[in-house]
Amino acid sequence: MLEERKIVSKKDVDEAAERILILNADYYWELTNRQMAYRKKVLFALSNAVSGLFSKNTAEKYGLGASSSTQKALETFLNDGIIEHITGKYEFSDPFYKIFVQRHL
């Protein structure tokens, strides 16, 4: 049992993260299914591309259209609290949702 040990292992952390993903899965699916197809592409690109979201390579790799469409999707995510704009980068407000998006989109 974890209570009997004094050290938390990587396995313990991984198991806790998996439990969080399982417990929040219904909410994450609801949040994801509310998004239009293009916004799902932007979420997936954002979950995998830390920088260069507006680059030609990223747009081609993730099937993104015009930069203005991507910017509009990002503004929606910012307004909905899904992402944050921190020091010039867009990041998921909930890091577990980022993992969910990577796995399921």
N, C-alpha and C positions, 0 to 999 in steps of 0.2 A: 504494500500500500504506500501511496505517496506520503501520507501523514507520518509514516514510520521512518522515512528517509530524510536526510538533511540536504540532499542535493537534487535539484530538478534537472532531469536529463533532456536532451534534444527530443527524444521519443515522447516524453511527457508534454512538451510544448507542442509538438506535431499533433498529438492526440487531442489536446485542448483546442487547437486551431480547427481540426476536423469537426469537433463537437460544435463549435461556434458556427461553422458553415452549415452543418446539418440543422441546428436550431433556427437559423435565420433563412433557410432555403425558401420557405414559403414567401417571406417578405421579399427576398431577392428576386424570385420569379415574378412576383407581382410588379415590382419596380421595373424589371426588365421588359415584361410584356406590355407595359404602358408606353414603351418607346416605339416610335416609328422605325421602319427598317433601316433608314439611313442613320438614325441616331444610334442604333445598335452597332452599326459598323464603326461609328466614331468611338463608342464605348470600348469596343474590342481593340481598336487601334490604340486608344489611350491606355488601355491596360497592358499593352505590349510594347509601346513606343514611348519611352520616357521623354525623349526630346524629338524635335523635328516633325511634329504633328502636321505642320503645313508644308512639309517638303514634298517634292514631286515623287520621290522614292516611296515615302510613306503612303501618299495618296494612291499610287499604283499598287503597292503591296496589299493594302487593305480595301481597295475598291472605293476610295473616297472621291467625291466630285470636287467642285469648286471650293476654294478656300473660304469663300463667303458662306457656303452651306455648312461647312465644318464649324466656322466661327459661330454661326447661329445655333447649332447644336450645343456647342460648349456654353453659350450664354444660357440656354435652357437648363443645362445641367448645373451651372452655377446658381441660378435662381431657385432650382429645386433642392439645392444642398447636396447634390450627388458628388460634385467635385469642388475643389477649392483652387484658387490661383495663388500660389505661394512662390515668392522669389522668381517670377518669370516662368514657372512651370505649372501645368495643370496636374493636380493629384486627386485621387479618390479620397473623399471625406472618410469613408469606411474602408480600410485596407482589406477587410475580408470580402467586401463586395468586389473589389478588384480581382481577387483570386477567383471568386465565383464567375465573373465575366470571362476571365481567361479560360476557365474550364468548360463553360457552357455556351459560349457564343461562337 
